[in-house]
Amino acid sequence: MKKRIAIFASGSGTNTEKIIQHFANSSLAEVVLVLSNKADAFVLKRADKYNIPNTSFTREQLNSEEGVIKALKEKAPDLIVLAGFLWKFPEHILDEFPNQVINIHPALLPKYGGKGMYGMHVHEAVVENHEKETGITIHYVNEEYDDGAIIFQATTAVNKSDTPEDVAVKVHQLEYQHFPIVIEKLLENPN
């Protein structure tokens, strides 16, 4: 039986689409649900394109015992993937799916993590601080922002002439290259 992946995203969903494409013809796993905290998030249209069940939810629905968790239990995911999901993930869902929730962060944690450190905020900080490299971190999710055990990191050089937008392009390439493969490895060898 195929492993089941549920994805949470807040924005356009480019990482979500790469994951969907990666598992489209896989005998190992499939994306069974895409959820967003924004009703107009483009990620939902991307999920529609691949006929993947999707929905948006409110903060109240995320934190309620009847809301989002009910949809997750119905789909019974083996792995919950946060791909550009900007809200803090609730403890009751983490308790229900222990060691089954992962996130991707656009920096080399523990640097540039925590509340408010997402997207361009991260890349601007990397450039402002004249970092020589940055990258991505894929990690387990716990009760704190960007604090769970690190699963995988990849790096890219930051040149003196790079703008935050240049850094964003480099980091996105790392995400697209590595995130689906790390998900696949986790599903092949669950801890």
Secondary structure as UniProt FT lines:
FT   STRAND          3..9
FT   HELIX           14..23
FT   TURN            24..25
FT   STRAND          29..36
FT   TURN            39..40
FT   HELIX           42..49
FT   TURN            50..51
FT   STRAND          54..56
FT   HELIX           59..63
FT   TURN            65..67
FT   HELIX           68..75
FT   STRAND          79..82
FT   HELIX           91..96
FT   TURN            98..99
FT   STRAND          101..105
FT   TURN            109..112
FT   TURN            115..116
FT   HELIX           119..128
FT   TURN            129..130
FT   STRAND          133..140
FT   TURN            145..146
FT   STRAND          150..157
FT   TURN            160..161
FT   HELIX           164..188
//
